[in-house]
Amino acid sequence: MTIFALDCAGATAGAALLGDGVLLGESFTHVPLTHSQTLLSMAQELLENCRIQPNDIDIFAVTNGPGSFTGVRIGVAAIKGMADAAAKPCFAVSALEAAAYAHRHFDGVVCAVMDARRDQVYTACFQKGERLTEDKAMSLADLAESLKAFSLPVLLTGDGTQKAVEYLPSRLEQPCFAADEPLRFLRASSVACLAAKKLEAGESPVPAGSLLPMYLRLPQAERELNNKQKELQKKEQIK
């Protein structure tokens, strides 16, 4: 079983190839370039280096959110195109679950955090690889309150780690610390491994056409449009 995975939901981008549970290759970047500039070239180079053709891939996987609206769209569109061309099915994987996957053996609560801007983070908590909370967008103050429900140490991971570790530890009673910098960023290999777990659990992949982004809030353009419409409605009411 060969699984090809992409991720560019957050600050980083990556591609990975898993063959019968073995990581065959992986590419990763954390550079100030747009994902549209890096993702497809990484994917092509990885497949060439592993001597794998797209038609040889059994399942395609991608992080479908939460995260950057543009990044999520780029990743989902790329994997849909590759999977559709090869007539192969897909798995969508939560970016937060993938960010936490590398720390599944941590003896405590793994809190995945991604910068959502506007003084918010996307976040979800896990323990030993099992989900404790759903993916949500919330303020760091609300996150601090939610973490107080857990008595275990908290490990922060994800591209919002630095933002969170500057705020949370002084507001929690339990120990709270950041994952080491090289390990806090989401890897496409984790996306591939989680897709393999879904398959082992009996979950069925979906056709490429059914793969959709997962947003926890409206894109900025839609929020601004809604605000303008509300302002216009208020002005009309005043008249």
N, C-alpha and C positions, 0 to 999 in steps of 0.2 A: 504494500500500500504506500503510494507516494503522495505526500501532501505538500503543496506549495502555499506559502503564506506571505501576505504583505501587511505592513502597518505604516500609516502616516497620520494617525489621529491626533497626535500631539506635537511636541517640539522636535521629535526625532523621526527618522524614517528607516525602514528596514525590510529585508526580504529573507526568507528562509526556506529550505527544502528538507523535508523529513522523509526518510525511506525506511519502512518497516520499523519505526520507532527509533531510528538512528538519525542524528542530525548530520546531513550530508554537506551542508554549506549554509553560510549566513552572511549577509551584508548589513551594515549599520552605519548611519551617519547622524551627526548632531552638529550641523553647520548652518550658517545663516544664508541658506539657499532655499528657494521654494521647493516643496515636495514634487511639483511638476517638473522641476529641473533634475531631480535626483532619482526618483522612484523607479521609473521604467528602465533607465540605464542600469541601475543596480540589479533589477530583476533579470534583464537580458544577460548581463555579465555572469550572474550566479548560475543561470541555466546552462550557459555555454561552458563554464568552468566545471560543472557537474556532468556535462555531456548528457543533459536531459532535454528532450523536446516537450513543448507544451502538451502534445497529444499523449505523452507518456505519464502525465500527471493524473492521478485518480480523483483527487479532491483539491479544490482551491479554498483558501480561508483568508479572511481579512477582518481587521478591527472596524466595526461599523459605528463606533461611538461609545461613550460620549467623547467630545474633544473639539478641536478646531473645526468649524463648519466646512471650511475650504478643504482642509486636510482629509476629513472624513469622506467628503464627496470624491476627492481625487482617488483615494484608496479603493472605495467601493466601485467607482467607475472603471478603474484599472482591472480589478479582479473580475468584474462582470464581463468585460471585454475579452479577457484571456479565457475565462471559463466558457463563455458562449462560443468562442471560436473553436475550442476543443470539445465542445458538447459534453462538458463535465459539470458535476454539481458543486455547490459551495456551502461553506459554513460561515456564519457571522459570529464574531467573538467580541465580547465586551472589552474595551480598552483597559478599563479598571481591573477586570479580572486577570487580564494578561499581564498588567503591571505588577500585580500581587503574586503571580505564579512562581516567580523565582524564589520567593520567600516562604513557600508553603510549608517548610519544615521549622519555621520560627515558632518558638514556644510562647506564643502570646497572640495578640491581635495585629494583623497586618492591615494598615489603613492606606489604601491607594488614593492618591490625590493628584488631580490634574488642574492646572491653572485655567479657570473659566473666565478670568478677567472680571471687571465690574465688581471687585471685592468679593468674588465667589470662587469656589472650587467645585469640580466634579469629584465625587468621592464614593467609596464603598469599602466595607470592612470584611475581612476574611480570617478564618482560623483553620490552620492545617489544610488549606486548600478548599475549605467549605465556606460558602457565602453566609455572612451574618446579616448584612444589610443590602438593600437594593441600590442601584446606581442612582445618585441624586446630585442636584446642584444646590449648594447652600453656602452661607457665609462661614468664615472660620469660627465666628462666635457660636453659631449653631452647631458646627462640627464639634467644638469643644464640649458643648452640653451633651451631645449624643455619645461621645466617647466616655463620659463619666459613668455610663451604664455598665462599662466593662471594668473589671477589677484587675485584669491582666496588663502587663506591659504592652505598649503600643509602638509598632515599627511603622514609620512613614516611608512610603515609596511612591514613585511616579514623578512626572516633570514639575509637579507643584510642591515637591518636598521642601525645597528651600523656603518657600513662602510660608508653608505650614509650620516648619520647625522653629521659625522665628516667632511664632505666635502661640502655639499650643502648649509646650512643656510647662510654662509658668502657670497655666490655667487648669492643669490636671493634677490629680493626686497620685496617679500611678506613673511609673517611668514612661517617658515618651522620647524617642530619638529617631534619627534619620538613618536610612539605609546608606551604605557606602556609596559614594558618587558613581562609580562604574556600574553598580548594581541597581540603581534606582530608576533607570530609564527602561521603558518598555522594549522588549525584543521580539522580533518576528518569530523567533524559534519558540517562544512561549505561546504565540498565537497558533502555530502549527501543532504544538503538543496539546493544547486545549481542544483543537479540532479533533485530534486523535481520541481524546478522552470522550468527547461527545459521541463519536462513532462507537467506541467500546461500550458506552452506556445505552446504546440502542437508538440514539437520536439520528434522524435521517437528514442528510444535507438537502438543500433546496436548489431548484434550477437557477441559473444565473439571473434570469429575468425576475425572480422573486426576491432577490437580495436587495435590501433597503437600508439606508442610513438610519441611525437611531439618535435623535436629538432630544435633549432634556429641556431645552428652551428654544424659543424662536431665534432665528438668525438676527443679527443686529439690524440689517436692512428692514426686516419685517417689523421689528420692535419700533424702529424709528418711524416707519410708515403708520403703525398703529397709534403712536403718540401724536403724530401730526393730525390723524383723523379725529382723535379725541379732542385735540385743541380746536379744530374746525367746528366740531359738534358743539363745544362749549360756547364758541363765538356765535354760532347760529342760535343757540338757546337764549343768549343774552339779547340778541336782536329781537 
